[in-house]
């Protein structure tokens, strides 16, 4: 059974944002080999490991998060990852939010860090989805649109 792109995106987003939240405000490299285990495949022509479909999917997630204003990075290093990734003000604001269902308790960022360390991919995806929803509400409010 294959995982849907949205579910994969949410899980990877949770891992990426959790990693940056844990090191904030210190920039951190977002390296393919450190974020996922199955991101490379051996290429006979080049005689080396190159990003496969999973690696390219991770890169697309990071690019989207950057273009959407949740994180920034200094450089994209071909076939390896991104240097000096850090949360933006928007990314930090979203991850410092506490879900409405919890009057007190850990922030979304703290939950992402814990879920990432425990390897709970489905929980990572769920928390990341909540964080992106909050980010959307923040953006629509800033533009005067109904949230």
C-alpha positions in Angstrom: 0.0 0.0 0.0 1.4 3.4 -1.0 1.2 6.5 1.1 -0.5 9.5 -0.4 1.6 12.5 -1.3 -0.2 14.6 1.2 0.4 12.2 4.0 4.1 11.8 3.0 4.3 15.6 2.8 2.8 16.1 6.3 5.2 13.5 7.8 8.3 15.0 6.2 7.1 18.5 7.0 6.8 17.5 10.7 10.3 16.1 10.7 11.8 19.1 9.0 10.0 21.7 11.1 10.7 19.7 14.3 14.4 19.6 13.5 14.6 23.3 12.9 12.5 24.1 16.0 14.8 22.0 18.2 17.9 23.9 17.0 16.3 27.4 16.7 17.7 30.1 16.4 20.9 28.3 15.3 20.8 27.4 11.6 21.0 23.7 10.8 21.9 21.9 7.6 19.0 19.9 6.2 20.8 16.9 4.7 19.0 14.2 2.8 21.0 11.4 4.4 20.1 12.6 7.9 16.4 13.3 7.3 15.4 10.1 5.5 17.0 6.7 5.2 15.8 5.8 1.7 16.6 9.0 -0.3 19.5 7.7 -2.4 19.9 5.0 -5.0 23.1 3.9 -6.8 23.3 5.2 -10.3 25.3 2.9 -12.7 26.0 5.7 -15.1 27.5 8.1 -12.6 28.9 5.3 -10.4 27.6 6.9 -7.2 24.6 7.4 -5.0 22.1 10.0 -6.3 18.8 11.3 -4.9 16.0 8.9 -5.9 12.2 9.7 -6.0 12.1 9.8 -2.2 15.0 12.2 -2.0 13.5 14.5 -4.7 10.2 14.4 -2.8 12.0 15.6 0.4 13.7 18.4 -1.6 10.3 19.4 -3.0 8.9 19.6 0.6 11.7 21.8 1.7 11.4 24.1 -1.3 7.7 24.4 -0.7 8.1 25.2 3.0 10.7 27.9 2.0 8.5 29.4 -0.7 5.6 29.5 1.7 7.5 31.4 4.3 8.0 28.7 7.0 11.8 28.3 6.7 14.7 29.8 4.9 18.1 28.4 4.0 21.4 29.8 2.7 22.1 27.4 -0.2 20.7 24.3 -1.9 23.6 21.9 -2.3 22.9 19.7 -5.3 22.1 16.1 -4.4 22.9 16.6 -0.7 20.5 19.1 0.9 20.3 22.6 2.2 22.8 24.6 4.2 21.9 26.8 7.2 18.2 26.2 7.4 16.3 28.1 10.0 12.6 28.8 10.9 11.3 32.2 9.8 9.2 34.4 12.1 6.1 32.8 10.6 7.4 29.3 11.1 8.3 30.0 14.7 5.0 31.6 15.4 3.1 28.6 14.1 5.2 26.1 16.1 4.9 28.1 19.3 1.1 27.8 19.1 -0.7 25.5 21.5 -3.6 23.6 20.0 -7.0 24.8 21.0 -7.9 21.3 22.4 -5.1 21.8 25.0 -5.5 24.9 27.2 -2.0 24.2 28.6 0.6 21.8 27.4 3.4 21.5 24.9 3.5 23.7 21.8 3.2 22.2 18.3 7.0 22.6 18.0 7.6 20.6 21.2 5.2 18.0 20.0 7.0 17.7 16.7 10.4 17.3 18.4 9.0 14.6 20.6 7.2 12.7 17.8 10.3 13.0 15.6 12.5 11.4 18.3 10.0 8.6 18.9 9.7 7.9 15.2 5.9 8.3 15.2 5.4 9.3 11.5 1.6 9.4 11.6 1.7 11.7 14.6 4.4 13.9 12.9 2.0 14.3 9.9 -1.0 15.1 12.1 0.9 17.8 14.0 2.4 19.2 10.8 -1.0 19.5 9.3 -2.2 21.4 12.4 0.8 23.8 12.1 0.2 24.5 8.4 -3.5 25.1 9.1 -2.5 27.7 11.8 -0.1 29.2 9.3 -2.9 29.6 6.8 -5.2 31.2 9.3 -2.4 33.7 10.3 -1.8 34.6 6.7 -5.5 35.1 5.9 -6.0 37.2 9.0 -3.1 39.4 8.0 -4.7 40.0 4.6 -8.1 40.7 6.1 -9.6 37.6 4.8 -12.0 35.5 6.8 -10.1 32.7 8.6 
